[in-house]
Amino acid sequence: MVSSYRRALQIIPSVLPADFGNLGAAVKKMEISGCHRIQFDVMDGNFVPNVTFGPDTIRHCRKYTNLPFEVQLMISETCLDSMLTEFVEVAMGANKEPGGE
């Protein structure tokens, strides 16, 4: 059965290909370009072989935009146990609304 319900298209780019040395500027450019939210792909080097960034980096990016953040966690259970609350907090919007829908 095909549903007639259509969801609105949203643009949610990842910061992963950005220059980490200028991450704040990259986040601002994403906002200016008209995206709907920003995705942070968090990798811990254990669950997946790459390492990206943690909650402090995401928290730092909040001052550059009010767009909602989404955090995709590709992290081991040990890291998740100790940092889940912090990742939830940094993904909240400027007014403490949840990052995703």
C-alpha positions in Angstrom: 0.0 0.0 0.0 1.4 3.4 -0.9 0.8 6.2 1.5 -0.4 9.6 0.3 1.4 11.3 3.3 4.4 13.4 2.2 7.0 14.7 4.6 8.6 18.0 4.0 12.1 17.8 2.5 14.8 18.9 4.9 18.5 19.6 4.2 20.6 18.2 7.0 24.3 18.5 6.1 27.1 16.9 8.2 30.0 18.9 9.4 32.3 15.9 8.8 33.8 17.1 5.6 34.4 20.6 7.1 37.7 22.1 8.0 37.8 21.3 11.8 40.1 24.3 12.3 37.2 26.6 11.1 34.2 24.6 12.3 32.3 27.6 13.6 32.6 29.4 10.3 31.5 26.2 8.5 28.4 25.9 10.7 27.5 29.5 10.1 27.9 29.0 6.3 25.5 26.0 6.5 22.9 28.2 8.3 23.3 31.0 5.7 22.9 28.5 2.9 19.5 27.6 4.1 19.8 24.1 5.6 17.3 23.0 8.3 19.7 21.4 10.8 23.2 20.3 11.2 24.5 16.8 11.8 27.5 15.9 13.8 28.9 12.4 13.2 30.6 11.4 16.4 33.2 8.6 16.0 35.3 7.3 18.9 37.9 5.2 17.2 36.5 2.0 18.9 33.1 1.4 17.5 34.3 2.7 14.1 38.0 3.2 13.2 37.8 7.0 12.8 37.9 9.6 15.5 36.1 12.9 15.1 35.0 15.1 18.1 33.2 15.1 21.4 30.6 17.2 23.2 32.8 20.1 23.8 33.3 20.7 20.1 29.6 20.5 19.4 28.9 22.8 22.4 31.4 25.4 20.9 29.5 25.4 17.6 26.2 26.4 19.3 27.4 30.0 19.5 27.5 30.2 15.7 24.0 29.2 14.9 20.5 28.6 16.3 19.8 25.8 13.9 18.9 22.4 15.5 21.7 19.9 15.8 21.5 16.2 15.2 24.2 14.0 16.7 24.9 10.6 15.2 26.8 8.5 17.7 29.1 5.8 16.4 30.7 5.2 19.7 31.3 2.1 21.9 29.1 1.3 24.9 31.7 2.5 27.4 31.8 5.9 25.8 28.1 6.0 25.5 27.6 5.2 29.2 29.8 8.0 30.3 28.8 10.7 27.8 25.2 10.1 26.6 23.7 12.8 28.8 26.3 15.3 27.6 25.6 14.5 23.9 21.9 14.9 24.5 22.5 18.4 26.0 24.7 19.7 23.3 22.3 18.5 20.6 19.5 20.7 22.1 18.5 23.8 20.3 19.2 27.3 21.4 16.0 27.3 23.5 16.7 23.8 24.8 14.3 22.1 22.3 15.3 18.6 21.1 17.6 18.6 18.1 15.7 16.1 15.9 12.1 15.4 15.1 
